[in-house]
């Protein structure tokens, strides 16, 4: 029997009963998880998967995104191909027209995807573009799809305007822990990002917020990020794995191993037992192009970004749906 089976069983018992990990169990997990491998890691993945089934069930939340405005960003996020501080081959284009955005959402809706995120580069969105976004959001919501938006550090008034237009949720990643954030971005602060989540909460806007892993952060940083998201009441936690892009500051950062990425998903499920753990960018980079890249869904995740990402290619949607059905997931 793997030596971690008893440990895994003990640690998930309170989670299966509807609670959270105690501080003591969280410390034990952070001591053991980074070194778990082979059958021990499999035991922890099964335990996280059991928590997923008990707390959020077998539904998988599928979302897709469109890059409504790309490049020319004044922020200096170390990983990002769209930062004006980097020399990359990322496409640059102005904000798309509402018909272009609505058509992309309709194609994904037809393919069985329930949520559609409109994403724009930049620190925030000017009023003229906000109006275009609001028009697209209203039209997408009318089809029964959930339109989400990701437009950076928006004001309270701008967020309220999008909510009135029909926005289902606002996406704004914290990216990493407060302590590590200055290594990733210095043109805005962690507090700026957290304030966006707090403003959304005060307006009754559900938030989708997570991070990017493989930046050089520690396990303590990963746990800190999870606990901040727990406290901020984000309902959906995007999990991105770094795809190092030539020309960015993190171009030579090594890609996470499959096992390290699985450990991260396990940690997030065990610290955030009732949230949607949504696997997003970097899945093919870490796990490869085949249905085998659904391995994080067997380690506690219950959400998936399908189609292409902002500046990198995604997996085949048909392959994803086939693989999810094989794992026993249903799509609402
Ligand atoms: S992650 Fe967003 S804010 Fe940061 S550089 Fe890229 S587009 Fe700009």
py3Dmol code that shows the C-alpha trace and the ligand (Angstrom):
import py3Dmol

protein = """\
ATOM      1  CA  UNK A   1       0.000   0.000   0.000  1.00  0.00           C
ATOM      2  CA  UNK A   2       1.387   3.482  -0.814  1.00  0.00           C
ATOM      3  CA  UNK A   3       2.643   5.100   2.368  1.00  0.00           C
ATOM      4  CA  UNK A   4       0.501   8.181   1.635  1.00  0.00           C
ATOM      5  CA  UNK A   5      -2.840   6.351   1.464  1.00  0.00           C
ATOM      6  CA  UNK A   6      -3.466   6.648   5.203  1.00  0.00           C
ATOM      7  CA  UNK A   7      -2.175  10.237   5.222  1.00  0.00           C
ATOM      8  CA  UNK A   8      -4.396  11.150   2.254  1.00  0.00           C
ATOM      9  CA  UNK A   9      -7.440   9.482   3.836  1.00  0.00           C
ATOM     10  CA  UNK A  10      -6.906  11.333   7.108  1.00  0.00           C
ATOM     11  CA  UNK A  11      -6.341  14.694   5.521  1.00  0.00           C
ATOM     12  CA  UNK A  12      -9.453  14.625   3.305  1.00  0.00           C
ATOM     13  CA  UNK A  13     -11.871  13.313   5.948  1.00  0.00           C
ATOM     14  CA  UNK A  14     -12.935  16.803   7.148  1.00  0.00           C
ATOM     15  CA  UNK A  15     -13.190  17.984   3.552  1.00  0.00           C
ATOM     16  CA  UNK A  16     -15.503  15.126   2.604  1.00  0.00           C
ATOM     17  CA  UNK A  17     -17.663  16.138   5.568  1.00  0.00           C
ATOM     18  CA  UNK A  18     -18.028  19.695   4.224  1.00  0.00           C
ATOM     19  CA  UNK A  19     -15.256  21.491   6.137  1.00  0.00           C
ATOM     20  CA  UNK A  20     -11.884  23.075   5.391  1.00  0.00           C
ATOM     21  CA  UNK A  21      -8.372  21.873   6.192  1.00  0.00           C
ATOM     22  CA  UNK A  22      -7.195  22.817   9.664  1.00  0.00           C
ATOM     23  CA  UNK A  23      -4.003  24.895   9.916  1.00  0.00           C
ATOM     24  CA  UNK A  24      -2.211  21.785  11.197  1.00  0.00           C
ATOM     25  CA  UNK A  25      -3.343  19.614   8.298  1.00  0.00           C
ATOM     26  CA  UNK A  26      -2.449  22.358   5.829  1.00  0.00           C
ATOM     27  CA  UNK A  27       1.087  22.461   7.246  1.00  0.00           C
ATOM     28  CA  UNK A  28       1.316  18.646   7.017  1.00  0.00           C
ATOM     29  CA  UNK A  29       0.121  18.772   3.425  1.00  0.00           C
ATOM     30  CA  UNK A  30       2.665  21.458   2.509  1.00  0.00           C
ATOM     31  CA  UNK A  31       5.419  19.323   4.073  1.00  0.00           C
ATOM     32  CA  UNK A  32       4.449  16.126   2.221  1.00  0.00           C
ATOM     33  CA  UNK A  33       2.930  17.155  -1.118  1.00  0.00           C
ATOM     34  CA  UNK A  34       6.085  18.656  -2.746  1.00  0.00           C
ATOM     35  CA  UNK A  35       7.951  15.339  -2.343  1.00  0.00           C
ATOM     36  CA  UNK A  36       5.081  12.976  -3.152  1.00  0.00           C
ATOM     37  CA  UNK A  37       5.745  10.876  -6.264  1.00  0.00           C
ATOM     38  CA  UNK A  38       4.620   7.637  -7.924  1.00  0.00           C
ATOM     39  CA  UNK A  39       1.967   5.717  -5.958  1.00  0.00           C
ATOM     40  CA  UNK A  40       2.040   8.345  -3.186  1.00  0.00           C
ATOM     41  CA  UNK A  41       1.179  11.138  -5.591  1.00  0.00           C
ATOM     42  CA  UNK A  42      -1.509   8.924  -7.146  1.00  0.00           C
ATOM     43  CA  UNK A  43      -3.017   8.402  -3.671  1.00  0.00           C
ATOM     44  CA  UNK A  44      -3.184  12.152  -3.070  1.00  0.00           C
ATOM     45  CA  UNK A  45      -4.679  12.716  -6.542  1.00  0.00           C
ATOM     46  CA  UNK A  46      -7.394  10.123  -5.802  1.00  0.00           C
ATOM     47  CA  UNK A  47      -8.086  11.826  -2.476  1.00  0.00           C
ATOM     48  CA  UNK A  48      -8.387  15.251  -4.161  1.00  0.00           C
ATOM     49  CA  UNK A  49     -10.637  13.705  -6.813  1.00  0.00           C
ATOM     50  CA  UNK A  50     -12.859  12.262  -4.074  1.00  0.00           C
ATOM     51  CA  UNK A  51     -13.140  15.740  -2.520  1.00  0.00           C
ATOM     52  CA  UNK A  52     -14.088  17.132  -5.938  1.00  0.00           C
ATOM     53  CA  UNK A  53     -16.851  14.538  -6.347  1.00  0.00           C
ATOM     54  CA  UNK A  54     -18.162  15.071  -2.806  1.00  0.00           C
ATOM     55  CA  UNK A  55     -18.079  18.885  -2.842  1.00  0.00           C
ATOM     56  CA  UNK A  56     -18.837  19.919  -6.443  1.00  0.00           C
ATOM     57  CA  UNK A  57     -20.006  16.754  -8.218  1.00  0.00           C
ATOM     58  CA  UNK A  58     -19.334  15.439 -11.709  1.00  0.00           C
ATOM     59  CA  UNK A  59     -20.234  18.507 -13.757  1.00  0.00           C
ATOM     60  CA  UNK A  60     -17.370  20.117 -15.603  1.00  0.00           C
ATOM     61  CA  UNK A  61     -17.578  23.813 -16.399  1.00  0.00           C
ATOM     62  CA  UNK A  62     -16.362  24.581 -19.926  1.00  0.00           C
ATOM     63  CA  UNK A  63     -15.371  28.093 -20.922  1.00  0.00           C
ATOM     64  CA  UNK A  64     -13.745  29.699 -23.927  1.00  0.00           C
ATOM     65  CA  UNK A  65     -12.222  33.128 -24.443  1.00  0.00           C
ATOM     66  CA  UNK A  66     -11.638  35.629 -27.182  1.00  0.00           C
ATOM     67  CA  UNK A  67      -8.751  38.066 -27.265  1.00  0.00           C
ATOM     68  CA  UNK A  68     -10.861  41.140 -28.017  1.00  0.00           C
ATOM     69  CA  UNK A  69      -7.853  43.465 -27.900  1.00  0.00           C
ATOM     70  CA  UNK A  70      -4.300  42.196 -28.172  1.00  0.00           C
ATOM     71  CA  UNK A  71      -0.861  43.613 -27.476  1.00  0.00           C
ATOM     72  CA  UNK A  72       0.359  47.176 -26.828  1.00  0.00           C
ATOM     73  CA  UNK A  73      -0.019  46.734 -23.085  1.00  0.00           C
ATOM     74  CA  UNK A  74       1.793  49.174 -20.820  1.00  0.00           C
ATOM     75  CA  UNK A  75       2.022  46.703 -17.917  1.00  0.00           C
ATOM     76  CA  UNK A  76       5.184  44.654 -17.392  1.00  0.00           C
ATOM     77  CA  UNK A  77       3.912  41.195 -16.389  1.00  0.00           C
ATOM     78  CA  UNK A  78       7.033  39.022 -16.671  1.00  0.00           C
ATOM     79  CA  UNK A  79       5.297  36.119 -18.439  1.00  0.00           C
ATOM     80  CA  UNK A  80       3.207  38.036 -20.965  1.00  0.00           C
ATOM     81  CA  UNK A  81       3.723  38.149 -24.714  1.00  0.00           C
ATOM     82  CA  UNK A  82       1.436  41.175 -24.957  1.00  0.00           C
ATOM     83  CA  UNK A  83       3.449  43.437 -22.672  1.00  0.00           C
ATOM     84  CA  UNK A  84       4.912  46.445 -24.442  1.00  0.00           C
ATOM     85  CA  UNK A  85       8.003  45.882 -22.272  1.00  0.00           C
ATOM     86  CA  UNK A  86       8.766  42.686 -24.240  1.00  0.00           C
ATOM     87  CA  UNK A  87       9.771  41.996 -27.836  1.00  0.00           C
ATOM     88  CA  UNK A  88       7.570  39.122 -28.979  1.00  0.00           C
ATOM     89  CA  UNK A  89       5.672  37.940 -32.036  1.00  0.00           C
ATOM     90  CA  UNK A  90       2.278  38.227 -30.302  1.00  0.00           C
ATOM     91  CA  UNK A  91      -0.456  39.655 -32.547  1.00  0.00           C
ATOM     92  CA  UNK A  92      -1.576  43.244 -32.028  1.00  0.00           C
ATOM     93  CA  UNK A  93      -5.069  44.425 -32.843  1.00  0.00           C
ATOM     94  CA  UNK A  94      -7.577  47.022 -31.697  1.00  0.00           C
ATOM     95  CA  UNK A  95     -10.804  46.104 -29.860  1.00  0.00           C
ATOM     96  CA  UNK A  96     -12.924  43.830 -32.065  1.00  0.00           C
ATOM     97  CA  UNK A  97     -16.409  44.850 -33.167  1.00  0.00           C
ATOM     98  CA  UNK A  98     -19.414  43.439 -31.265  1.00  0.00           C
ATOM     99  CA  UNK A  99     -20.484  41.274 -34.272  1.00  0.00           C
ATOM    100  CA  UNK A 100     -17.023  39.645 -34.351  1.00  0.00           C
ATOM    101  CA  UNK A 101     -17.182  38.868 -30.617  1.00  0.00           C
ATOM    102  CA  UNK A 102     -20.799  37.668 -30.768  1.00  0.00           C
ATOM    103  CA  UNK A 103     -20.041  35.334 -33.708  1.00  0.00           C
ATOM    104  CA  UNK A 104     -17.133  33.741 -31.821  1.00  0.00           C
ATOM    105  CA  UNK A 105     -19.324  33.222 -28.761  1.00  0.00           C
ATOM    106  CA  UNK A 106     -22.101  31.682 -30.875  1.00  0.00           C
ATOM    107  CA  UNK A 107     -19.676  29.156 -32.385  1.00  0.00           C
ATOM    108  CA  UNK A 108     -18.597  28.057 -28.908  1.00  0.00           C
ATOM    109  CA  UNK A 109     -22.207  27.963 -27.667  1.00  0.00           C
ATOM    110  CA  UNK A 110     -23.115  25.651 -30.553  1.00  0.00           C
ATOM    111  CA  UNK A 111     -20.173  23.438 -29.595  1.00  0.00           C
ATOM    112  CA  UNK A 112     -21.569  23.048 -26.061  1.00  0.00           C
ATOM    113  CA  UNK A 113     -19.499  25.631 -24.173  1.00  0.00           C
ATOM    114  CA  UNK A 114     -21.463  27.446 -21.433  1.00  0.00           C
ATOM    115  CA  UNK A 115     -19.221  30.420 -20.566  1.00  0.00           C
ATOM    116  CA  UNK A 116     -17.525  32.893 -22.874  1.00  0.00           C
ATOM    117  CA  UNK A 117     -14.888  35.335 -21.661  1.00  0.00           C
ATOM    118  CA  UNK A 118     -14.084  38.557 -23.492  1.00  0.00           C
ATOM    119  CA  UNK A 119     -10.484  39.500 -22.710  1.00  0.00           C
ATOM    120  CA  UNK A 120      -8.569  42.691 -23.489  1.00  0.00           C
ATOM    121  CA  UNK A 121      -4.945  43.606 -22.922  1.00  0.00           C
ATOM    122  CA  UNK A 122      -4.073  46.695 -20.927  1.00  0.00           C
ATOM    123  CA  UNK A 123      -4.430  48.027 -17.410  1.00  0.00           C
ATOM    124  CA  UNK A 124      -8.083  49.006 -17.930  1.00  0.00           C
ATOM    125  CA  UNK A 125     -10.575  49.625 -20.731  1.00  0.00           C
ATOM    126  CA  UNK A 126     -11.386  53.111 -22.067  1.00  0.00           C
ATOM    127  CA  UNK A 127     -15.045  54.171 -22.266  1.00  0.00           C
ATOM    128  CA  UNK A 128     -15.394  53.715 -26.039  1.00  0.00           C
ATOM    129  CA  UNK A 129     -14.231  50.084 -25.781  1.00  0.00           C
ATOM    130  CA  UNK A 130     -16.327  49.517 -22.673  1.00  0.00           C
ATOM    131  CA  UNK A 131     -19.379  50.447 -24.745  1.00  0.00           C
ATOM    132  CA  UNK A 132     -18.435  47.892 -27.440  1.00  0.00           C
ATOM    133  CA  UNK A 133     -17.941  45.253 -24.759  1.00  0.00           C
ATOM    134  CA  UNK A 134     -21.292  46.027 -23.120  1.00  0.00           C
ATOM    135  CA  UNK A 135     -23.082  45.645 -26.476  1.00  0.00           C
ATOM    136  CA  UNK A 136     -21.456  42.246 -27.052  1.00  0.00           C
ATOM    137  CA  UNK A 137     -22.162  41.104 -23.485  1.00  0.00           C
ATOM    138  CA  UNK A 138     -25.857  41.927 -23.747  1.00  0.00           C
ATOM    139  CA  UNK A 139     -26.177  40.030 -27.037  1.00  0.00           C
ATOM    140  CA  UNK A 140     -24.306  36.969 -25.730  1.00  0.00           C
ATOM    141  CA  UNK A 141     -26.375  36.881 -22.523  1.00  0.00           C
ATOM    142  CA  UNK A 142     -29.552  36.915 -24.648  1.00  0.00           C
ATOM    143  CA  UNK A 143     -28.501  33.569 -26.192  1.00  0.00           C
ATOM    144  CA  UNK A 144     -28.401  31.894 -22.780  1.00  0.00           C
ATOM    145  CA  UNK A 145     -24.617  31.780 -22.633  1.00  0.00           C
ATOM    146  CA  UNK A 146     -22.771  33.257 -19.603  1.00  0.00           C
ATOM    147  CA  UNK A 147     -20.693  36.230 -20.824  1.00  0.00           C
ATOM    148  CA  UNK A 148     -17.652  36.998 -18.688  1.00  0.00           C
ATOM    149  CA  UNK A 149     -15.166  39.837 -19.025  1.00  0.00           C
ATOM    150  CA  UNK A 150     -11.495  40.394 -18.256  1.00  0.00           C
ATOM    151  CA  UNK A 151     -10.547  44.019 -18.750  1.00  0.00           C
ATOM    152  CA  UNK A 152      -8.019  44.652 -16.014  1.00  0.00           C
ATOM    153  CA  UNK A 153      -8.282  47.080 -13.117  1.00  0.00           C
ATOM    154  CA  UNK A 154     -11.714  48.592 -13.828  1.00  0.00           C
ATOM    155  CA  UNK A 155     -13.408  51.272 -11.781  1.00  0.00           C
ATOM    156  CA  UNK A 156     -16.503  50.561  -9.717  1.00  0.00           C
ATOM    157  CA  UNK A 157     -18.629  52.455 -12.269  1.00  0.00           C
ATOM    158  CA  UNK A 158     -17.258  50.442 -15.189  1.00  0.00           C
ATOM    159  CA  UNK A 159     -17.863  47.131 -13.397  1.00  0.00           C
ATOM    160  CA  UNK A 160     -21.406  48.188 -12.526  1.00  0.00           C
ATOM    161  CA  UNK A 161     -21.994  49.117 -16.176  1.00  0.00           C
ATOM    162  CA  UNK A 162     -20.892  45.657 -17.334  1.00  0.00           C
ATOM    163  CA  UNK A 163     -23.082  44.016 -14.717  1.00  0.00           C
ATOM    164  CA  UNK A 164     -26.083  45.983 -15.979  1.00  0.00           C
ATOM    165  CA  UNK A 165     -25.220  44.875 -19.533  1.00  0.00           C
ATOM    166  CA  UNK A 166     -25.533  41.223 -18.453  1.00  0.00           C
ATOM    167  CA  UNK A 167     -21.990  40.202 -17.481  1.00  0.00           C
ATOM    168  CA  UNK A 168     -22.148  36.896 -15.589  1.00  0.00           C
ATOM    169  CA  UNK A 169     -18.739  37.091 -13.882  1.00  0.00           C
ATOM    170  CA  UNK A 170     -15.605  39.222 -13.883  1.00  0.00           C
ATOM    171  CA  UNK A 171     -12.245  37.575 -14.420  1.00  0.00           C
ATOM    172  CA  UNK A 172      -9.151  39.047 -12.816  1.00  0.00           C
ATOM    173  CA  UNK A 173      -6.239  36.820 -11.853  1.00  0.00           C
ATOM    174  CA  UNK A 174      -4.115  37.612  -8.807  1.00  0.00           C
ATOM    175  CA  UNK A 175      -1.395  35.547 -10.579  1.00  0.00           C
ATOM    176  CA  UNK A 176       0.640  34.625  -7.467  1.00  0.00           C
ATOM    177  CA  UNK A 177       1.093  35.404  -3.792  1.00  0.00           C
ATOM    178  CA  UNK A 178       1.346  38.941  -2.457  1.00  0.00           C
ATOM    179  CA  UNK A 179       4.975  38.292  -1.469  1.00  0.00           C
ATOM    180  CA  UNK A 180       6.025  37.018  -4.913  1.00  0.00           C
ATOM    181  CA  UNK A 181       3.966  39.449  -7.007  1.00  0.00           C
ATOM    182  CA  UNK A 182       6.673  42.178  -7.194  1.00  0.00           C
ATOM    183  CA  UNK A 183       8.904  39.642  -8.996  1.00  0.00           C
ATOM    184  CA  UNK A 184       6.219  39.363 -11.695  1.00  0.00           C
ATOM    185  CA  UNK A 185       4.811  42.858 -12.116  1.00  0.00           C
ATOM    186  CA  UNK A 186       5.820  46.291 -10.860  1.00  0.00           C
ATOM    187  CA  UNK A 187       3.496  48.545 -12.863  1.00  0.00           C
ATOM    188  CA  UNK A 188       0.612  47.734 -10.540  1.00  0.00           C
ATOM    189  CA  UNK A 189       0.363  46.204  -7.107  1.00  0.00           C
ATOM    190  CA  UNK A 190      -1.154  43.067  -5.654  1.00  0.00           C
ATOM    191  CA  UNK A 191      -3.444  45.365  -3.663  1.00  0.00           C
ATOM    192  CA  UNK A 192      -4.718  46.945  -6.937  1.00  0.00           C
ATOM    193  CA  UNK A 193      -5.710  43.479  -8.156  1.00  0.00           C
ATOM    194  CA  UNK A 194      -7.285  42.408  -4.878  1.00  0.00           C
ATOM    195  CA  UNK A 195      -9.302  45.626  -4.788  1.00  0.00           C
ATOM    196  CA  UNK A 196     -10.935  44.624  -8.089  1.00  0.00           C
ATOM    197  CA  UNK A 197     -12.195  41.413  -6.477  1.00  0.00           C
ATOM    198  CA  UNK A 198     -13.455  43.293  -3.432  1.00  0.00           C
ATOM    199  CA  UNK A 199     -15.289  45.830  -5.609  1.00  0.00           C
ATOM    200  CA  UNK A 200     -16.929  43.032  -7.580  1.00  0.00           C
ATOM    201  CA  UNK A 201     -18.010  41.335  -4.364  1.00  0.00           C
ATOM    202  CA  UNK A 202     -19.567  44.563  -3.100  1.00  0.00           C
ATOM    203  CA  UNK A 203     -21.462  44.895  -6.397  1.00  0.00           C
ATOM    204  CA  UNK A 204     -22.672  41.284  -6.315  1.00  0.00           C
ATOM    205  CA  UNK A 205     -20.546  40.303  -9.329  1.00  0.00           C
ATOM    206  CA  UNK A 206     -19.170  36.736  -9.098  1.00  0.00           C
ATOM    207  CA  UNK A 207     -15.404  36.608  -9.627  1.00  0.00           C
ATOM    208  CA  UNK A 208     -13.178  34.212 -11.506  1.00  0.00           C
ATOM    209  CA  UNK A 209      -9.639  34.644 -10.210  1.00  0.00           C
ATOM    210  CA  UNK A 210      -6.620  32.403 -10.024  1.00  0.00           C
ATOM    211  CA  UNK A 211      -3.022  32.351 -10.998  1.00  0.00           C
ATOM    212  CA  UNK A 212      -0.120  31.302 -13.110  1.00  0.00           C
ATOM    213  CA  UNK A 213       2.208  28.604 -11.815  1.00  0.00           C
ATOM    214  CA  UNK A 214       5.793  27.814 -12.735  1.00  0.00           C
ATOM    215  CA  UNK A 215       6.987  31.422 -12.371  1.00  0.00           C
ATOM    216  CA  UNK A 216       9.601  30.439  -9.792  1.00  0.00           C
ATOM    217  CA  UNK A 217       7.186  30.749  -6.868  1.00  0.00           C
ATOM    218  CA  UNK A 218       7.477  28.552  -3.778  1.00  0.00           C
ATOM    219  CA  UNK A 219       4.908  26.156  -2.319  1.00  0.00           C
ATOM    220  CA  UNK A 220       4.251  28.729   0.400  1.00  0.00           C
ATOM    221  CA  UNK A 221       3.427  31.263  -2.353  1.00  0.00           C
ATOM    222  CA  UNK A 222       0.991  28.788  -3.923  1.00  0.00           C
ATOM    223  CA  UNK A 223      -0.756  28.168  -0.624  1.00  0.00           C
ATOM    224  CA  UNK A 224      -0.891  31.906   0.139  1.00  0.00           C
ATOM    225  CA  UNK A 225      -2.521  32.584  -3.212  1.00  0.00           C
ATOM    226  CA  UNK A 226      -5.121  29.869  -2.574  1.00  0.00           C
ATOM    227  CA  UNK A 227      -5.968  31.232   0.873  1.00  0.00           C
ATOM    228  CA  UNK A 228      -6.282  34.777  -0.498  1.00  0.00           C
ATOM    229  CA  UNK A 229      -8.711  33.509  -3.158  1.00  0.00           C
ATOM    230  CA  UNK A 230     -10.658  31.609  -0.517  1.00  0.00           C
ATOM    231  CA  UNK A 231     -11.009  34.798   1.511  1.00  0.00           C
ATOM    232  CA  UNK A 232     -11.893  36.889  -1.572  1.00  0.00           C
ATOM    233  CA  UNK A 233     -14.723  34.431  -2.375  1.00  0.00           C
ATOM    234  CA  UNK A 234     -13.704  33.813  -6.006  1.00  0.00           C
ATOM    235  CA  UNK A 235     -16.065  31.069  -7.234  1.00  0.00           C
ATOM    236  CA  UNK A 236     -13.863  29.972 -10.138  1.00  0.00           C
ATOM    237  CA  UNK A 237     -10.101  29.511  -9.875  1.00  0.00           C
ATOM    238  CA  UNK A 238      -8.247  29.528 -13.215  1.00  0.00           C
ATOM    239  CA  UNK A 239      -5.061  27.473 -13.043  1.00  0.00           C
ATOM    240  CA  UNK A 240      -2.493  28.416 -15.668  1.00  0.00           C
ATOM    241  CA  UNK A 241       0.868  26.720 -16.156  1.00  0.00           C
ATOM    242  CA  UNK A 242       3.627  28.899 -17.598  1.00  0.00           C
ATOM    243  CA  UNK A 243       4.380  28.460 -21.311  1.00  0.00           C
ATOM    244  CA  UNK A 244       7.692  30.340 -21.501  1.00  0.00           C
ATOM    245  CA  UNK A 245       7.478  32.686 -24.481  1.00  0.00           C
ATOM    246  CA  UNK A 246      10.581  33.931 -26.316  1.00  0.00           C
ATOM    247  CA  UNK A 247      11.118  37.635 -25.736  1.00  0.00           C
ATOM    248  CA  UNK A 248       9.487  37.709 -22.297  1.00  0.00           C
ATOM    249  CA  UNK A 249      11.396  37.999 -19.018  1.00  0.00           C
ATOM    250  CA  UNK A 250      10.483  34.388 -18.201  1.00  0.00           C
ATOM    251  CA  UNK A 251      11.532  32.979 -21.588  1.00  0.00           C
ATOM    252  CA  UNK A 252      14.106  30.654 -20.033  1.00  0.00           C
ATOM    253  CA  UNK A 253      12.016  29.530 -17.046  1.00  0.00           C
ATOM    254  CA  UNK A 254      11.683  25.709 -17.182  1.00  0.00           C
ATOM    255  CA  UNK A 255       8.254  24.212 -17.957  1.00  0.00           C
ATOM    256  CA  UNK A 256       6.673  22.514 -14.933  1.00  0.00           C
ATOM    257  CA  UNK A 257       6.780  18.727 -14.884  1.00  0.00           C
ATOM    258  CA  UNK A 258       3.486  16.851 -15.161  1.00  0.00           C
ATOM    259  CA  UNK A 259       3.793  15.699 -11.568  1.00  0.00           C
ATOM    260  CA  UNK A 260       4.460  19.222 -10.283  1.00  0.00           C
ATOM    261  CA  UNK A 261       1.382  20.498 -12.136  1.00  0.00           C
ATOM    262  CA  UNK A 262      -0.704  17.652 -10.657  1.00  0.00           C
ATOM    263  CA  UNK A 263       0.569  18.544  -7.171  1.00  0.00           C
ATOM    264  CA  UNK A 264      -0.579  22.146  -7.712  1.00  0.00           C
ATOM    265  CA  UNK A 265      -4.088  21.020  -8.705  1.00  0.00           C
ATOM    266  CA  UNK A 266      -4.242  18.727  -5.672  1.00  0.00           C
ATOM    267  CA  UNK A 267      -3.209  21.597  -3.385  1.00  0.00           C
ATOM    268  CA  UNK A 268      -5.861  23.908  -4.824  1.00  0.00           C
ATOM    269  CA  UNK A 269      -8.663  21.338  -4.502  1.00  0.00           C
ATOM    270  CA  UNK A 270      -7.714  20.587  -0.904  1.00  0.00           C
ATOM    271  CA  UNK A 271      -7.460  24.272   0.084  1.00  0.00           C
ATOM    272  CA  UNK A 272     -10.483  25.372  -1.966  1.00  0.00           C
ATOM    273  CA  UNK A 273     -12.752  22.323  -1.743  1.00  0.00           C
ATOM    274  CA  UNK A 274     -15.969  23.908  -2.991  1.00  0.00           C
ATOM    275  CA  UNK A 275     -14.637  26.180  -5.752  1.00  0.00           C
ATOM    276  CA  UNK A 276     -14.384  25.502  -9.476  1.00  0.00           C
ATOM    277  CA  UNK A 277     -10.768  24.578 -10.142  1.00  0.00           C
ATOM    278  CA  UNK A 278     -10.465  25.499 -13.815  1.00  0.00           C
ATOM    279  CA  UNK A 279      -7.511  24.277 -15.870  1.00  0.00           C
ATOM    280  CA  UNK A 280      -6.589  26.962 -18.409  1.00  0.00           C
ATOM    281  CA  UNK A 281      -3.438  28.015 -20.256  1.00  0.00           C
ATOM    282  CA  UNK A 282      -0.367  25.802 -20.455  1.00  0.00           C
ATOM    283  CA  UNK A 283      -2.233  22.471 -20.324  1.00  0.00           C
ATOM    284  CA  UNK A 284      -0.844  21.233 -23.679  1.00  0.00           C
ATOM    285  CA  UNK A 285       2.598  22.657 -22.826  1.00  0.00           C
ATOM    286  CA  UNK A 286       2.824  20.608 -19.628  1.00  0.00           C
ATOM    287  CA  UNK A 287       0.649  17.576 -20.402  1.00  0.00           C
ATOM    288  CA  UNK A 288       0.994  17.281 -24.195  1.00  0.00           C
ATOM    289  CA  UNK A 289      -1.499  17.523 -27.055  1.00  0.00           C
ATOM    290  CA  UNK A 290      -3.510  14.307 -26.554  1.00  0.00           C
ATOM    291  CA  UNK A 291      -6.471  13.459 -24.288  1.00  0.00           C
ATOM    292  CA  UNK A 292      -3.792  12.448 -21.788  1.00  0.00           C
ATOM    293  CA  UNK A 293      -3.615  16.191 -21.061  1.00  0.00           C
ATOM    294  CA  UNK A 294      -6.795  15.848 -18.988  1.00  0.00           C
ATOM    295  CA  UNK A 295      -4.707  14.393 -16.145  1.00  0.00           C
ATOM    296  CA  UNK A 296      -5.384  17.496 -13.959  1.00  0.00           C
ATOM    297  CA  UNK A 297      -9.092  16.622 -14.123  1.00  0.00           C
ATOM    298  CA  UNK A 298      -8.254  13.375 -12.322  1.00  0.00           C
ATOM    299  CA  UNK A 299      -6.446  15.323  -9.582  1.00  0.00           C
ATOM    300  CA  UNK A 300      -9.379  17.385  -8.353  1.00  0.00           C
ATOM    301  CA  UNK A 301     -10.153  19.920 -11.091  1.00  0.00           C
ATOM    302  CA  UNK A 302     -13.697  20.433 -12.398  1.00  0.00           C
ATOM    303  CA  UNK A 303     -13.373  23.180 -14.979  1.00  0.00           C
ATOM    304  CA  UNK A 304     -11.647  23.532 -18.314  1.00  0.00           C
ATOM    305  CA  UNK A 305     -10.839  26.333 -20.685  1.00  0.00           C
ATOM    306  CA  UNK A 306     -11.281  24.922 -24.181  1.00  0.00           C
ATOM    307  CA  UNK A 307     -10.140  26.215 -27.552  1.00  0.00           C
ATOM    308  CA  UNK A 308      -7.155  28.512 -27.934  1.00  0.00           C
ATOM    309  CA  UNK A 309      -5.657  30.667 -25.194  1.00  0.00           C
ATOM    310  CA  UNK A 310      -4.693  34.345 -25.550  1.00  0.00           C
ATOM    311  CA  UNK A 311      -1.369  33.879 -27.307  1.00  0.00           C
ATOM    312  CA  UNK A 312      -0.888  30.088 -27.398  1.00  0.00           C
ATOM    313  CA  UNK A 313      -2.806  27.201 -28.989  1.00  0.00           C
ATOM    314  CA  UNK A 314      -5.152  24.973 -27.021  1.00  0.00           C
ATOM    315  CA  UNK A 315      -6.243  21.360 -27.367  1.00  0.00           C
ATOM    316  CA  UNK A 316      -8.941  20.013 -29.710  1.00  0.00           C
ATOM    317  CA  UNK A 317     -12.414  20.658 -28.264  1.00  0.00           C
ATOM    318  CA  UNK A 318     -13.716  17.337 -29.575  1.00  0.00           C
ATOM    319  CA  UNK A 319     -10.806  15.477 -27.968  1.00  0.00           C
ATOM    320  CA  UNK A 320     -11.468  17.296 -24.701  1.00  0.00           C
ATOM    321  CA  UNK A 321     -15.154  16.335 -24.710  1.00  0.00           C
ATOM    322  CA  UNK A 322     -14.341  12.706 -25.486  1.00  0.00           C
ATOM    323  CA  UNK A 323     -11.742  12.589 -22.726  1.00  0.00           C
ATOM    324  CA  UNK A 324     -14.043  14.253 -20.171  1.00  0.00           C
ATOM    325  CA  UNK A 325     -16.818  11.745 -20.876  1.00  0.00           C
ATOM    326  CA  UNK A 326     -14.301   8.920 -20.390  1.00  0.00           C
ATOM    327  CA  UNK A 327     -13.414  10.395 -16.966  1.00  0.00           C
ATOM    328  CA  UNK A 328     -17.115  10.387 -16.005  1.00  0.00           C
ATOM    329  CA  UNK A 329     -17.732  14.136 -16.259  1.00  0.00           C
ATOM    330  CA  UNK A 330     -20.932  15.613 -17.609  1.00  0.00           C
ATOM    331  CA  UNK A 331     -21.160  19.057 -19.215  1.00  0.00           C
ATOM    332  CA  UNK A 332     -24.187  21.105 -18.129  1.00  0.00           C
TER     333      UNK A 332
END
"""
ligand_1 = """\
8
LIG
S -1.004 40.004 -18.422
Fe -2.508 41.582 -19.033
S -1.885 43.404 -17.877
Fe -0.119 42.002 -17.834
S 1.160 42.616 -19.590
Fe -0.214 40.986 -20.310
S -1.983 42.029 -21.198
Fe -0.880 43.515 -19.903
"""
view = py3Dmol.view(width=600, height=400)
view.addModel(protein, "pdb")
view.setStyle({"model": 0}, {"cartoon": {"style": "trace"}})
view.addModel(ligand_1, "xyz")
view.setStyle({"model": 1}, {"stick": {}})
view.zoomTo()
view.show()
